[in-house]
Amino acid sequence: MRVLLAGATGAIGRPLLDALRTAGHEVLALTRKPTAEVPGAGLVVADVLDRDALMRAVDGISADVVIHQLTALSKPPARYADMRLTNTLRTTGTRHLLEAARAIGARRFLTQSMVPGYGYVDHGPRPLTERDPFGRPRGSRTDPMVAALHANERQVCAADDIEGIALRYGAFYGLSGSQGFVDALRAGRLPVPRDGGGTMSWIHLSDAAAATVAAMERGRAGQAYNIVDDEPVTWGRMFDEHARAAGTRPPRRLPGWALRPAAPYFATLMIDTSLRASNARAKAELGWKPAFPTYREGVRAPRA
Ligand SMILES: NC(=O)c1ccc[n+]([C@@H]2O[C@H](COP(=O)([O-])OP(=O)(O)OC[C@H]3O[C@@H](n4cnc5c(N)ncnc54)[C@H](OP(=O)(O)O)[C@@H]3O)[C@@H](O)[C@H]2O)c1
């Protein structure tokens, strides 16, 4: 298939581009940077938030599938305001990309979603499935993030003229994601809650890429899929494992009262949220399973 990959230069985009090409697909990489290096892909240069520029950039192009992997997280989102641009990419950005997808004749559209869309609260021990409420406002400061994830999924999955699929990824690690954690650990800039914080579902970036290719080829239109590994883990354990594997100092452990003012969004994610997501639907319908079923294997995998 011919795929327009928006976000091809990002943390998930790079391994996804490789996985698509390995599976025999042709890729057009959408980026804002005319000088971007995306080996093996054609370049389409546009800012997705500029609707007219995007439509001009895709004029004359054809593709079978559009994949939306756009975020604005190159600076870690410690504060709620740091998520604003990412929220806009999931609302306005998705709308513009859907319009572009129709213009280039795409019949499938895959979009990046995230398991925190189930809510930044303690969900208890039961694994959450795609049937659980997603995108529900709770009268809290995380409502804009959750609303943006919901709007993103609704636009894509409810489209009647295009086969939309949402990929609810766990927290990313591995490859450049883990390199970022190790760099922050070495610099002493990766605090975790004193008790290790809540439980989160994670996914190695190479497994996220493989699941995305599987969803593109075999996913059911209108569906969301949790793309997570088999063993949720606390933030403290995850970062301790990174420190051990890299032979660096463990993360600084801070009490909530010290963490919240410095990094309120992170604190909500790491302290108030406890979330286990089930990957049963992805395994059953996509013919996919994680090559790194737990963080223990994934953290120690080579990062190249
Ligand atoms: N589920 C998760 O845990 C999750 C999800 C996403 C990201 N993250 C983490 O966030 C960190 C940063 O992510 P990242 O490296 O992917 O960087 P990023 O800065 O979030 O950029 C992601 C991609 O979006 C593209 N993009 C952003 N705004 C755009 C716009 N207006 N128009 C067109 N393209 C646009 C960028 O392309 P250009 O810059 O080339 O234009 C880039 O390819 C990583 O550590 C990653 O693991 C985690």
The ligand as a Gaussian input file, in Angstrom:
#p B3LYP/6-31G(d) Opt

LIG

0 1
 N        2.085000       7.186000      24.103000
 C        3.150000       7.846000      24.539000
 O        3.752000       7.549000      25.573000
 C        3.726000       8.966000      23.716000
 C        3.073000       9.462000      22.575000
 C        3.726000      10.418000      21.785000
 C        4.998000      10.863000      22.165000
 N        5.568000      10.368000      23.293000
 C        6.932000      10.772000      23.723000
 O        7.135000      12.147000      23.511000
 C        8.501000      12.384000      23.196000
 C        8.613000      13.276000      21.968000
 O        7.974000      12.662000      20.862000
 P        8.525000      12.838000      19.374000
 O        9.976000      12.551000      19.350000
 O        7.671000      12.001000      18.471000
 O        8.437000      14.418000      19.055000
 P        7.277000      15.424000      18.765000
 O        7.864000      16.739000      18.925000
 O        6.103000      15.119000      19.628000
 O        6.927000      15.246000      17.188000
 C        6.193000      14.192000      16.696000
 C        6.005000      14.315000      15.209000
 O        4.949000      15.239000      14.952000
 C        5.338000      16.063000      13.845000
 N        4.611000      17.333000      13.958000
 C        4.377000      18.025000      15.106000
 N        3.644000      19.134000      14.822000
 C        3.410000      19.129000      13.483000
 C        2.698000      20.001000      12.612000
 N        2.089000      21.098000      13.066000
 N        2.662000      19.694000      11.295000
 C        3.279000      18.594000      10.824000
 N        3.974000      17.725000      11.615000
 C        4.040000      18.003000      12.928000
 C        6.829000      16.183000      13.932000
 O        7.328000      16.402000      12.617000
 P        8.402000      17.544000      12.195000
 O        9.012000      18.075000      13.457000
 O        9.380000      16.799000      11.327000
 O        7.614000      18.537000      11.448000
 C        7.224000      14.800000      14.434000
 O        7.400000      13.898000      13.367000
 C        9.151000      11.022000      22.987000
 O        9.926000      10.721000      24.124000
 C        7.975000      10.081000      22.883000
 O        8.288000       8.772000      23.379000
 C        4.970000       9.435000      24.081000

